[in-house]
Structure formats: C-alpha cells, structure tokens
Amino acid sequence: MVRWLELKKDTEYDDVVISSRIRLARNLTKYKFPNSMNSEEAKEISDIFIKAIKNIDENKEFTVVSLKNIDSIDRRVLMEEHLISPELIKNKDISYYIINEKNFLNLMINEEDHLRLQVLLPGFDLHQAFEIAKVTDNKLEENINFAFDKDFGYLTSCPTNTGTGMRASVMLHLPALKLGNYLQGIMDSLAKLGLTIRGVYGEGSDALGDMFQISNQRTLGFSEVEVIDKLENIAIKIIERERNIRRELLGQKSNYLKDKVYRALGTLKYARIISDREALKHLSFLRMGIDLGLYNRLNYNQITNLMLSVQKYNILKYKYSLKSFEEENVLRADYIRDFFEQEEIINE
Amino acid sequence: MVRWLELKKDTEYDDVVISSRIRLARNLTKYKFPNSMNSEEAKEISDIFIKAIKNIDENKEFTVVSLKNIDSIDRRVLMEEHLISPELIKNKDISYYIINEKNFLNLMINEEDHLRLQVLLPGFDLHQAFEIAKVTDNKLEENINFAFDKDFGYLTSCPTNTGTGMRASVMLHLPALKLGNYLQGIMDSLAKLGLTIRGVYGEGSDALGDMFQISNQRTLGFSEVEVIDKLENIAIKIIERERNIRRELLGQKSNYLKDKVYRALGTLKYARIISDREALKHLSFLRMGIDLGLYNRLNYNQITNLMLSVQKYNILKYKYSLKSFEEENVLRADYIRDFFEQEEIINE
C-alpha cells in the first residue's frame, strides 16, 4: 500500500474525500530563486536544509534523496503517489526531497521555491495537516531566515504564492457530479470565492477516475486558518451535493447505476489488457458502489490505493523489462486481478 | 433449452458447426401459389396436409398450429429458434406449421410454397437431415400429388427453387474469420461454386454473434446428394480455415484474444443492462474460448442455446409486461446472470 494511505482512519467523509494537503512555500534570504541559480548555489541551499532537518529530526526518521540519484521511473512513481511535484522533477539536477518515514511530511528543495514543505494526510484533515506543517516550519525558522516582508508576508518565486505561502487542498471523488455534468457550475462558483477545482489525473476537464482537487488561490490578505476554514466549509457543501446526486441517481436510474458499478467490477476482475484511463474509470464506479451499498468486498482505502497503483509508472515499477505499450496494459490487468484475488474479503 | 438442441451429440465439429438444415419446397397441382390464393384455397391446402400428416403420424407426435391462433411474440420466438421463416409469419392469416415433438421436423404450410418441409439438426449432419426429409417427403407423396415436371423437377413459386426444391445449409460459428476480415474473400469464392454465405443474425455483413449460414444456390442440374456432398466438403474447408486462424491468433496475439474472451465472460456475468447485439458478441468470444482452452465451465451447446435464448422475443417471452427498451436489456442481463449461476460447472 502507498505509505501515506496507511495512516487512514475511518471517518464520516470516506465516501468522497481522499486526502488533505498543505503546502508552504518558503525561500532563503540572499539566494536567487531556483530557476536562475547555478549548481553551486543549489548545493549550498540543499546543505542548509539538510543541516536544519538534522537539527530537528530527533527520531532520525527523515531520508534525504537527491533527484538525480534515483532513476526516472522512481521519480515518476513518487509523483504519481503525490509525494513530489512535476517541477521538482524538472529541476532534478539541483533538487532534493527530505521525507519522513511515513511519507506524510516532505520537504521539496529547489522546486519553484527553495522550499516547498508538504504535509499530505489521507482523509479530511486540513487542520491537522496545517498543524504539522506549521510546527515543522517553526522549527526550521529557529535555524533559517526565510525571506519575509512585514507588508507582503513570505516572499515567493511566483507572486501568486506571496503572503502566507500556503496552498491548502482536498482531493475529492466526485463521480456523480461528473456524470451529471455539474462540475462547470461548481468551477464557476468556486472561482468567485477565490478557490479552484481541477481534475487530478488527466489533462483539462478530463479528470480520469473522477478525482478532483479543490484548493485556495489567494495567499494574501487572509490568515492560514481563515483559508482552511473556508476551504473546509465549501468542501463539505460539495461533498453533500455529491452524496445527494448519488442517491438521486440510485433512486431514478437504479439499473443504469448498478450496470456501471457491476460492469466495472466484471471488467476489472476479468480483463487481460487494460489502460490506466479505463482502469481509473472502473475503479471510480466501484468506489461509488461501496457508498451505494452495491459492493462491499473492498473498502474505500483499498480502492484509493489501487487507483494510485495502476498509474503508468507504478505499473512499470511493478515489473521492468517492458517491451511495448501493450505489455504495460497487460501487466496492469494482471496486477488488478491479483489485487482482487488477494484483497477481496469473501463475505457471501 | 431450445428443443432441437437437446438432440445434440458430441462430434469433432462442435467447435465451429451449430446446425444442419434441409428445406424442401413442394407444391400441390391445381392450386395457385400462396401469394395469390384466397383464404378458402388456403384452408383446403392446409386440410390436405393435415390429413396427410395424420395418415403417416403413427406415434401421434405431430402438432398442428395455425399462425393466426398464436400471439405475435410466440410467432417471433419460433422464428428466432429457426423453426419457422419470416415468410410464414407474413402469411399468418393462411399459414400453418406442423411440427414433431422434438422440433427437428417441421412442415410449413402456405409459406412461399404450399409446403416447405424443414429438417433442422444440431451439429454437422446434412446427410441424416436429408434422409429424414426424404422419408417424410416420400410418405407424403403416397397421398399427395406434388407439382413435378419431368424436365424441370419440382415446380416452385420462385424459379430459383425449381428442380430438387432443396435448400441445404449449415450454420457455422466463424469468429476468427470475421475478426481477420476473411469473409468477403470466402463469399466471393463460394459464389463461384454456386454456394452462398450470409450472417444469421443482423442485417447485411453485420453478422451478430459471428454466426454464418452456408447454403446452395443451385437447385437445378444436380442431385440432392451431389449438392450436399459439395456443401459438406466446402464447409469442412471453411471449418479448418477458422480453426487455423484461431490457433494463429492464440499464438501471435495471445493477450489480445484472452482479453476478448475473459472480458466477454466478465461482462456477461456482471452486466445489469445488455443489448442482444452486445450479448451475442460476448457469447461468440466465449464460445471460441472453449475451443482455445480458455474457458470450460459451459459447453458448446449451452452457449449455442444461450445465443438463441437472448434474442429479443425469447427475452420478451421470458417475462411479459415490459415497458421500455431498457427493461428488455435489464431482463436479458438478469437472464444471462441466472444462466451462468445455474449452469456453470464449478471445476476450479
């Protein structure tokens, strides 16, 4: 199982919420931003953070990894598991990540900013994620001077992050809102509130697996807690709307919905060749099927884990020496069938 | 199970051959052909055949049915089971069928000709079918004068049947030839030999379920046995070609083929809404899967039976009071799932 998912506790939001994330952008004074620094400066910066982490890492639970020292598949596996960003990979010659043992706390060094501190928790837990981020941030500040302006707050490479430097987000599973074409309307309403929603997998509004991320766009003029409260309230409204439409569909188009859920199950259990796109589509319906009482042999977290694991590089990692695109899809089908065989609870 | 399928014995051709059929066209002297007769003449003709059948029906195994006395769904069920022709339904106000208990021998009265005598046997057994047809035909001729010309043979409503009046056909399951686009070539070769091939289900070259019928086009200038021998020999060549291409596909595109077979199985077992078109497609792949050693929990005959039973009117008959097109597809999915649950042999 993807490590940060192991922290999952059952909550009342498991039918819709996948994860909560806080990212803080911080920069050192007296250094250029990563996009214009040379490799010596990059090294100096990483050394500063590695040293700072050693000072605060009492339980020695952090690992320091240089992006250029791991292979390209492993880099993309980390990205698929939401542990590192595309930007960190782009800067691989100068970038590092410093991650704790359970993978929920991660310092990306020389991403767009000198530091992107990320806390990623399964479930709906933005305040807890912020608490962890803030404690770590404060400890780092005991040893490091972050670029800070009394009027503007934390200074960042991109002005859209200046202020708190905080980006808070929740990942939601919204198959019914997607099916009913409600997302454009939600997108428009959120924009007016300074929030944004986007598909997690796939380009544009494609949103493979019906996974969406809601996050704040404003980082200036509001405290972190204000931003998080607002995001949380809006997320709850969207969760409730998603739930209502699921029930509505089950009431009005019961056979249609059952067909989608059970065909998904049949295909996942029997296919011998399957693309990531198709697998995510079916897993999305199956996840909704749990909520609607149509399926109960895997739980939400197992399906979320499977959705993460069937992505391209996770599959490539599962077994190297692939020769063709078709083999990736064959391997994915094998992986999924094995998963169902091993993990499904027999409760008939 | 469709009754005539119950006669099925295992043979070496079960991987491809579904059934063998002989149809003899016969007409009474002194009567107009059905398309220009009035209802009194039609009644006289049916009386002649009903009386003739009584004379030869020692075991009282024949049933006489007037098409206008059964409801329209039942008429179409008979057609879907290949027991009666569309023409017989078109003439329902004047047409009858006289069928034996096991349904392999059937006299259609006032179809395009006064009599269409049909023998339909499961498997590859044209000579046996012809033998049964000929014996019955001879017995009828003891009491009835059929229109016969010493130069032209039996006279028929449509000149293409004049001569022997015999149409012999075999129904073949040709998924690999269809998948590989070989059928147009076969069609052209057969035409040169006075034979024809056409899809059994669906319009034109659509051929739902990959079921094809090969039959003779010529009825003049050859004896019945010559025609049957030729048809049999050509059918064997096509059967062998189909077998070779199946093995070729399994060797060269093993995953592709397995994916088709197992997805078919998964969808049939899990779908809640399924059209006849889709069900036939999947059943076709599953039937081929038996031959390729990919599936063994139903046998050929059970799948053939299911292919017959999932047709529209068979499904409507399974439960009346349907309100919409969707309900037909829901009922079909229920029927198929029940079938698999009840009939699949557990041999894991």
Interface residues (C-beta under 8 A of the other chain):
Chain A: N255 Y256 K258 D259 Y262 R263 L265 G266 T267 K269 Y270 A271 R272 I273 E326 V330 A333
Chain B: N255 Y256 K258 D259 Y262 R263 L265 G266 T267 K269 Y270 A271 R272 I273 E326 V330 A333
